[in-house]
Structure formats: structure tokens, C-alpha cells
Amino acid sequence: MVWISFYSYFMVWMITVIGSTLAIPDTVMGLTFVAAGVSVPDALSSIAVIKEGYGDMAVSNAIGSNVFDILVCLGLPWFIQTAIIKPGSHVNVISKGLAYSTLSLFSTVVFLILSTHLNGWKLDKRLGIILMLWYLFFITLASLYELNVFGYMNPPECPSTF
């Protein structure tokens, strides 16, 4: 358990250093590289069960993993901060683009359900390509929100001593 914590911290630290070096905001690095880094093991396990013919298990793995990430991996640190470390405090999220990203994410879920329904509830190569293109569209849009391309949504990052 200790080594998982160490490598998780190390990964976030290195992503922060790389982002700072390339002048890429932490939010964009989190939306892209960190998200991909933590999702690759889930994708590989889904591929493994699909090869064995358990498509339902792969879909359940993807949904369950993301629900766990949102509710536990995001909720638990916030709970610890606001209930144990500083009781009665709150965690500030400074991103006006978060509302737009959330709306985009919701539209992605709707798109997934509709496209799967229109495809006869079958996942095939064509739908996989469409979903990958939709992901690229979503990640591009979310990154543009965080980069203030559509207007001032996020304050500038704190100066770094890297």
C-alpha cells in the first residue's frame, strides 16, 4: 500500500514538473496525462475480459471504476479535509470551466447511451472509433475551457520555482 502511495505522489509530482516546464496548466495535465495514466490499467483489464467473451464485465468495469473514482477518490480526500483535518472548512475549486466540463461530460454519457442504442446495444469497431473521436472532442473542449480560450474562466496559476 505504501508503494502505491509513493508512486501516485511521484506521478503527480512529475506531471506537475513537466506541465510547468512546458507551460501547460495543472488542470490540462490532469485532464489528459493523469487521467490516461490512471485509466490504462482499467482499459487493459477490460481488454482482457473482452477477449474471454465477457463484454458485459468490461462495460461494468469501466462504469464501476469511474463511479469509484468520482465518489471515493474525490469524495474521501474532501471528507478528510473538511471533517477531520479542518472541521467545518470547505475545499475551494477555482474553475468556472468546471460547469461547462460537467455539462460536456453529461452530454458524453447521453451520447454513449444513444449511440449504443442506435447500434443495437452492440459494441463494435465502428462504435469504438466513434467513441474515441468523441473522447478526443471532449478532452479538447475541456482543455480549451481550462486554457481560457472561450473567455476568462480560470485565474492564472501560481508562479513556480521549478
Secondary structure as a PSIPRED ss2 file (coil, helix, strand):
# PSIPRED VFORMAT (PSIPRED V4.0)

   1 M C   1.000  0.000  0.000
   2 V H   0.000  1.000  0.000
   3 W H   0.000  1.000  0.000
   4 I H   0.000  1.000  0.000
   5 S H   0.000  1.000  0.000
   6 F H   0.000  1.000  0.000
   7 Y H   0.000  1.000  0.000
   8 S H   0.000  1.000  0.000
   9 Y H   0.000  1.000  0.000
  10 F H   0.000  1.000  0.000
  11 M H   0.000  1.000  0.000
  12 V H   0.000  1.000  0.000
  13 W H   0.000  1.000  0.000
  14 M H   0.000  1.000  0.000
  15 I H   0.000  1.000  0.000
  16 T H   0.000  1.000  0.000
  17 V H   0.000  1.000  0.000
  18 I H   0.000  1.000  0.000
  19 G H   0.000  1.000  0.000
  20 S H   0.000  1.000  0.000
  21 T H   0.000  1.000  0.000
  22 L C   1.000  0.000  0.000
  23 A C   1.000  0.000  0.000
  24 I C   1.000  0.000  0.000
  25 P C   1.000  0.000  0.000
  26 D H   0.000  1.000  0.000
  27 T H   0.000  1.000  0.000
  28 V H   0.000  1.000  0.000
  29 M H   0.000  1.000  0.000
  30 G H   0.000  1.000  0.000
  31 L H   0.000  1.000  0.000
  32 T H   0.000  1.000  0.000
  33 F H   0.000  1.000  0.000
  34 V H   0.000  1.000  0.000
  35 A H   0.000  1.000  0.000
  36 A H   0.000  1.000  0.000
  37 G H   0.000  1.000  0.000
  38 V H   0.000  1.000  0.000
  39 S H   0.000  1.000  0.000
  40 V H   0.000  1.000  0.000
  41 P H   0.000  1.000  0.000
  42 D H   0.000  1.000  0.000
  43 A H   0.000  1.000  0.000
  44 L H   0.000  1.000  0.000
  45 S H   0.000  1.000  0.000
  46 S H   0.000  1.000  0.000
  47 I H   0.000  1.000  0.000
  48 A H   0.000  1.000  0.000
  49 V H   0.000  1.000  0.000
  50 I H   0.000  1.000  0.000
  51 K H   0.000  1.000  0.000
  52 E C   1.000  0.000  0.000
  53 G C   1.000  0.000  0.000
  54 Y C   1.000  0.000  0.000
  55 G H   0.000  1.000  0.000
  56 D H   0.000  1.000  0.000
  57 M H   0.000  1.000  0.000
  58 A H   0.000  1.000  0.000
  59 V H   0.000  1.000  0.000
  60 S H   0.000  1.000  0.000
  61 N H   0.000  1.000  0.000
  62 A H   0.000  1.000  0.000
  63 I H   0.000  1.000  0.000
  64 G H   0.000  1.000  0.000
  65 S H   0.000  1.000  0.000
  66 N H   0.000  1.000  0.000
  67 V H   0.000  1.000  0.000
  68 F H   0.000  1.000  0.000
  69 D H   0.000  1.000  0.000
  70 I H   0.000  1.000  0.000
  71 L H   0.000  1.000  0.000
  72 V H   0.000  1.000  0.000
  73 C H   0.000  1.000  0.000
  74 L H   0.000  1.000  0.000
  75 G H   0.000  1.000  0.000
  76 L H   0.000  1.000  0.000
  77 P H   0.000  1.000  0.000
  78 W H   0.000  1.000  0.000
  79 F H   0.000  1.000  0.000
  80 I H   0.000  1.000  0.000
  81 Q H   0.000  1.000  0.000
  82 T H   0.000  1.000  0.000
  83 A H   0.000  1.000  0.000
  84 I H   0.000  1.000  0.000
  85 I H   0.000  1.000  0.000
  86 K C   1.000  0.000  0.000
  87 P C   1.000  0.000  0.000
  88 G C   1.000  0.000  0.000
  89 S C   1.000  0.000  0.000
  90 H C   1.000  0.000  0.000
  91 V C   1.000  0.000  0.000
  92 N C   1.000  0.000  0.000
  93 V C   1.000  0.000  0.000
  94 I C   1.000  0.000  0.000
  95 S C   1.000  0.000  0.000
  96 K C   1.000  0.000  0.000
  97 G H   0.000  1.000  0.000
  98 L H   0.000  1.000  0.000
  99 A H   0.000  1.000  0.000
 100 Y H   0.000  1.000  0.000
 101 S H   0.000  1.000  0.000
 102 T H   0.000  1.000  0.000
 103 L H   0.000  1.000  0.000
 104 S H   0.000  1.000  0.000
 105 L H   0.000  1.000  0.000
 106 F H   0.000  1.000  0.000
 107 S H   0.000  1.000  0.000
 108 T H   0.000  1.000  0.000
 109 V H   0.000  1.000  0.000
 110 V H   0.000  1.000  0.000
 111 F H   0.000  1.000  0.000
 112 L H   0.000  1.000  0.000
 113 I H   0.000  1.000  0.000
 114 L H   0.000  1.000  0.000
 115 S H   0.000  1.000  0.000
 116 T H   0.000  1.000  0.000
 117 H H   0.000  1.000  0.000
 118 L H   0.000  1.000  0.000
 119 N C   1.000  0.000  0.000
 120 G C   1.000  0.000  0.000
 121 W C   1.000  0.000  0.000
 122 K C   1.000  0.000  0.000
 123 L C   1.000  0.000  0.000
 124 D C   1.000  0.000  0.000
 125 K H   0.000  1.000  0.000
 126 R H   0.000  1.000  0.000
 127 L H   0.000  1.000  0.000
 128 G H   0.000  1.000  0.000
 129 I H   0.000  1.000  0.000
 130 I H   0.000  1.000  0.000
 131 L H   0.000  1.000  0.000
 132 M H   0.000  1.000  0.000
 133 L H   0.000  1.000  0.000
 134 W H   0.000  1.000  0.000
 135 Y H   0.000  1.000  0.000
 136 L H   0.000  1.000  0.000
 137 F H   0.000  1.000  0.000
 138 F H   0.000  1.000  0.000
 139 I H   0.000  1.000  0.000
 140 T H   0.000  1.000  0.000
 141 L H   0.000  1.000  0.000
 142 A H   0.000  1.000  0.000
 143 S H   0.000  1.000  0.000
 144 L H   0.000  1.000  0.000
 145 Y H   0.000  1.000  0.000
 146 E H   0.000  1.000  0.000
 147 L C   1.000  0.000  0.000
 148 N C   1.000  0.000  0.000
 149 V C   1.000  0.000  0.000
 150 F C   1.000  0.000  0.000
 151 G C   1.000  0.000  0.000
 152 Y C   1.000  0.000  0.000
 153 M C   1.000  0.000  0.000
 154 N C   1.000  0.000  0.000
 155 P C   1.000  0.000  0.000
 156 P C   1.000  0.000  0.000
 157 E C   1.000  0.000  0.000
 158 C C   1.000  0.000  0.000
 159 P C   1.000  0.000  0.000
 160 S C   1.000  0.000  0.000
 161 T C   1.000  0.000  0.000
 162 F C   1.000  0.000  0.000
